[in-house]
Amino acid sequence: MGLFDKFRKGLEKSRTGLWGRLGGWIQGGKIDDTVYDEMEEALLAADVGFDTAIWLVEQVRRAQRQNRVTDPKELPRLLMDAMVDALSGPDPQMHFAESGPTLMLVVGVNGVGKTTSIAKLAHYYQQQGKKVILAAGDTFRAAAIEQLTEWGGRIGCDVVRHSQGADPAAVVFDAISAARSRNADLILCDTAGRLHNKANLMNELAKIHKVAERELPGSPHEVLLVLDAVTGQNALSQAKVFQEVVNVSGIVVTKLDGTAKGGVVLPIVRERQIAVKWVGLGEQMDDLEPFDARAFAQAICSYADEAE
């Protein structure tokens, strides 16, 4: 299955949610204010958010006037182009160390699929021939340590772990030492996600940063925030809070295949100016895909092709 087909299959609920409301107007109507009102409502229902929904509709209006488009069946193409523009800001490329191991911190609240995403990232890079070490830095919860250890066993990754309540920075220190001694290419470090106590979380992450930078200059090379697409606008709120706590370099959006609210990707990029770098399009190990703005926009806007 090609990349576009994976996006199309994974975004089926979001696509049908959007065009189920708007499709009738486009197939049998004309371009007028009613169509644009319906487009705005459909985008809001897809959790695009108010500001980005207004912006997208205005972009479509402008393109329609400038190109003198009269056929409403052309509107999905114009909306797709607007979505690509909305997603074109921050660089979605992953960053790696020029030499030695790369360290990536993975952050996010409990329940968003953080540990599973770490396992899928490890699997992805193992398939590229990289040696990966997992670091169980969420020492606040014993279950988090056990879950990451179990995933490590399944996919064949070494896991550096301490007991519950241990210093997360010490886990990172040991993981860097292990990566060097075992010639590993990549360290993926889990972290606690206690947003109810931002001060503790900030202090904890600041200490991890300090130890990582001291032991592995230039690290962490990525700080990936995991967000659950099913939570819609709450994911946008989490992105805002984590930006205040830590320098988030990229987003992993999980469960896009399980929701009609996949439009939340758009305000995350456009309003928070954080690159979405990975998206979860299924439950299998290889269903975490590098984000592609055009494939995303095409998959969301391709429903009209089925109706013709």
Sequence and secondary structure as in RCSB ss.txt:
>XXXX:A:sequence
MGLFDKFRKGLEKSRTGLWGRLGGWIQGGKIDDTVYDEMEEALLAADVGFDTAIWLVEQVRRAQRQNRVTDPKEL
PRLLMDAMVDALSGPDPQMHFAESGPTLMLVVGVNGVGKTTSIAKLAHYYQQQGKKVILAAGDTFRAAAIEQLTE
WGGRIGCDVVRHSQGADPAAVVFDAISAARSRNADLILCDTAGRLHNKANLMNELAKIHKVAERELPGSPHEVLL
VLDAVTGQNALSQAKVFQEVVNVSGIVVTKLDGTAKGGVVLPIVRERQIAVKWVGLGEQMDDLEPFDARAFAQAI
CSYADEAE
>XXXX:A:secstr
  HHHHHHHHTHHHHHHHHHHHHHHHHH  SSHHHHHHHHHHHHHTT  HHHHHHHHHHHHHHHHHTT   GGGH
HHHHHHHHHHHT SS       SSS EEEEEE  TTSSHHHHHHHHHHHHHHTT  EEEE   TT HHHHHHHHH
HHHHHT EEE   TT  HHHHHHHHHHHHHHTT SEEEEE    GGGHHHHHHHHHHHHHHHHHHSTT  SEEEE
EEEGGGTHHHHHHHHHHHHHS   EEEEE GGG S GGGHHHHHHHH   EEEEE SSSTT EEE  HHHHHHHH
T HHHHH 
